[in-house]
């Protein structure tokens, strides 16, 4: 293809635009208002990019089906609404970017087969869409054959995948630019940020609540299926629970906290780890893919093995860190050079789209 032809094609694409649809089954609900926040943030930053030849559209589980207690009803509504609004319409989409592989990939496959065989499919794997399907049965492998580009949020997550020779990139979902270091004023000894569910180590968090002395203060920022259980174990004002807050409010809370706690059983990356580190907050974390990728034990935080008494370890190891050692960890934390700013991630996604479409 000649240089003139390439320039003509690119110019033509800029004039008519190429349509990209972002799809995810991770969506905001009353119980979990932060669910899928990082996907929506990616979409907003992509949509606002002024030098892009693309138009972006977004689809997740319709509001009418999100609160359903039946997963069958929820996903049937997800599928049939997609077919109605995106398949049997005049507008075509040139690329579908899936966040969380299964079952969302089924929508993209249906679209490719019945609406636009030339459409490209990009998938961002976030963690449980790999960990949960560790046996990688035939239908999982078959669905992956339709994928043109895979994105894994960490190297370790990629290493857990069933296929090694796959066209892929490695970068996280992206954190808001508001997360940056400012002078700190300690109010809380520990802050926990995340969904309140079993995988995030909420059982460990409840155990920690019972073992904290009155001199320790713990802040919990999050909501989820175990919110009520956590609330039941809060007996006094030494523990505070905030279901949801804005990124700007969370920045302020990080700067009031001495340690971030990440107690997960599985964590593919851990955006709260990245947020805390760039704010200069050392991290106490269980050993997961995400923690290993970001935390150097005794350098910018502390790592704990999964098979130990986590709650007691949090208390013992944090209290054994001298003020000099802590200041060194704090200094190293704020030096954390993370490539996970949403601005950087936006450019990486756009590069993938250009390579596939232009």
N, C-alpha and C positions, 0 to 999 in steps of 0.2 A: 504494500500500500504506500503510495507516494505521500510526501510531507503535506502537499496541497490537499490530498484526499483526507488525511487525518484531521487537518485544520478545519476543512469543510464539515466533516462529520461532527467534530466537537462544537463548531459554531451552530450547526443545525440543531444539535441536542440542547444547546443553551437556549435557543429560541423556543423550541416546543416543550422543553423540560422532559425529564424522565421521572416516572412515578414510582415511589418506594413506599411500601406498606410495612409498618412495624407491628408485629403481632406478639401478644404474650397472654398467658393464662394467669399471670401474677397481677392482681388488680386490687385496688383500694376497697376495703370493706369497713363497716362500722367497728368490727372487732379488731381489725388490723389496718388502721388508716395509713400506715407507712408501707404496706405491702406493694411491691412493684415500683416504689418511688424512684429508684435509680433508672428504671426503664423509661418512665415518663420524663425524667430529667434529660436522658439522652435524646429523646424525641424532641423536646423543647429546644435544646441547643442545636440539634441538626436543622430544625425548622427555621431557626433564626439566623443560620449561616448565610451571609449575604453573597458569597462568591460561589454558590453551589448551583450546578445545572439540574438539581433534583427538586421535586416537590414531595413532601413527606405527609403520610397519613398514618393514623394510629388506630388499632383495634384490640380490645381486650374483652373479657366476659361482660356481656351487657348487664346493666344495673339491675334489671328485673330478675336476673338469675343468680346474682352474686351471693345473696343471703340464703339460698336454698340449702337445706341440710342434706339433700340428695346430690351426690356428685354426678350421678347419671343425668339427672335433670339439668344440673348446672352446665355440664359439657355438651349435652344435646342442644341446649339453648345457645351455647357458644358456637357450635358447628352450624346449626341451621340459620342463625342470624347472619353468620359470615357468608354462607352460600347465597342468601337472599340479597345482601347488601353489597357483596364484592365479586361474586361469581357471575350471577345473572344480571349484569349491568353493562352499560356501553363502555364505561371507562376501564382501561387496562392498566395493570401494574407491571412494571418492568423487573422489579426485584422485591422479594418478600424477605424481611429480616425477622427471624423467629428468636424470641427470648424464652428460654427454657424449652428443651427439645420436645419432650412428649407430654401431652398429646397434641400440642400446638402444631407440630410438623404435619399432622394429618390434614390440617386445613390448607397448608401450602402445597402439599402433594395433590390434593383434590383440585386446587386452583390450577396447578401446572398441567394436569392431565385433561381437565375439562374446559379450561378457559384460555390458557396461554402457555403452550409447550415451551416457548422461548424464555419464559420468566426464570430469573435466577433466584436461588434460595441460599440465604446466609443464616447460620444458626449460632447464637451465643449460648454456650453451655455454662450454667451458673453454679453447678455443684450437685444437687440431688438428682438432676437429670442424668448424671453419670453414676454417682454413688448408689442411688436406689436401684439402678438397673445393672448392677455389677456382673450379672450373668450374661448380659447382652444377647438375649434370645434372637431367633431368626427374624422376627418382625421388627425388632429394633434395628438390626443390621440392614434389613431391607429398606426401611424408612431413610436410613442415612445415605443410601445410594443416590437420593435425589438432591443431596446437599452439594452446593458448589464451593462453599467456603465455610470453615468452622472457626469459631473464636472461643478460646478457653480463657477463663479469668485467672488462671495460674498455670505454671509449668507442671506442678504436681497433679493438677486435675487432668491435664492432657496425658500424663503418664498413666493415669488410671483408665484411660479410654481403651476400647477394644482394638483400635486400629492405629498403628504407628505412622504409616506413610499416608497421611491425610493432609490436604491443603489447608493450612490453618495459620492463625495468628494468636498471640497470647497478650491479652491486656484486660484489665478489669472494667467494671461498668462505669467507673468515674465518680469522683467526689466533687462537690460544689466548691467553687473558688473561694467562698467565704471562709473555708477552713484554713486558717493560718495562725502562726504564733503571735500571741500578745502576752503582756505581763500577766502573771497569774496571782490569784488571791484565793488561798485554799479555804473551802467551806466543807468539802467532802473528802474522806479518805479514799473512797472507791466510787467509780461510776460504771454502771452496766448499761450498755446501749444495744438493743436488738429485740427481735421478736421473742415473746415469752412462750416458748414451746420446749418440748423435751430435748430436741437436738441442740438447742442453744445452751443447755445445761441449767435449766431453771431449777431442777431438783438440787443441784449443787448450790445454786444461789439461795434457795430456801434454807439449806443446811448452814450456809454462811450466816444468814440472818440470825439463826438460833445461837450461833457461837460468837457473834460480835459482842464486845463489851460496850458499855455506855459511852466510852470515849471515842469510839469509831462511828463515823457517819457514812452511810451508803445511799447513793442516789441511783434509782432504777428508771431508765427511760425506755419505754416500750409497752406493747400490748400484744395480746394473742390468746391462744386457747387456755393458757395457764394463768391468766391475769388474776382471776378471782382467788386462785390458790395462793398466789404470792401475797395478795392483799390480806388474806386471812392470817398470814404469819407476821404481818407488820404490827407490832405491839406498841411502839412509841415513836417519837419524832426523830430517833436516830436513823431511821430508814424512811426514805421518801420515794413515792412512785409517781412518775409523770407519764401518762399514756402516750402522749404525742407532743412534739414541739417542732417549730420551724428550724431550718438550718442555722439561721442567725441566733436563735435562742440556744441551740445545741452548742454552738461555738462558745457562748458565754458559760455554759455549764461545764464544758471541758476545761476551761480556764479556771474553774473553781474546784477542780478535782485533782487529786494527787496521782491516782492510778486508774487506768481503764481495766476492767475485768472482761475477759473473753473466755468463757467456760465451755465452749462448744465441744461436742463429740466429733462433728464433721464441720469443717469450714473451708470452702474452696479458696476464698481470698480474705474476706472480712473487711468490709468498707469502714466499719467503725474503728478498726485497728489503724487503717490509713488516716482517717480523720483525726484520731487522737494523737498519733505521732506527729503529724504536721502542725498540730497545736502545741507540741512540746510536752505531751502527757505520756510517760512510760506505761507500758502495757504488761499486765500479768495475764498470761494465756496458757491454756492447755495446748498440747502438741497437736496441731492440725496442719493441713497443707497451707492454709492461709497464714497461720501464725509463723510457721517455719520460713515462709517467703518474706516476712516483714520484721520479725522480732529476733534480735540477737540476744540470747540470755546473758544477763549481767552487763549488757551494753546499752540497750535502749528499753529493757524490760526484763521480765522473768518468764521462763517456760517451765511448765509442769507436765509430767507424764500423765497419761489418761487413766492409769490403773491405781492411782493413789487417792488418799483422802484429800480431795481438792480444797474443800472449805478450810480445813485446818492448815493446809499448806499455804493458802492465801494469807492467813493471819500470821503464821510463823515466818514465812519468807519475807513478807513486806515489812514486818517489825524488825527483822534482823538487818535490814539495809540501813547503813549509817547515813547521816545527812550529807556527808561528802560523796558517798557512793550514789545517793539519790540525785544530787545535783549533776553528777557526771552523766547519769542515765537521762536526765531531763535535757541536758545539753545535746546529747547524741540523738535524742528523740526529735528535737526541733531541727536537727540537721538532716532528718530523713528526706532524702531526695526521691520523692515518689513521682512516677510518671503516670499517676492516676487522676490528675486533674481532668475535669470533664472537657475542658478546652482541648487538651491533648487527645483524649479519647474520641472527640468529635472528628478531629482531623484524621485519626487512624481509620475510623469507620468510613469517612468520605473517600479515603484512598482505596479501600476495598471496593466500594461502589463504583468508583471510576475505572478501576482495573477490570471489573466484570462487565461494565456496560459501555464504556467509551472506546 
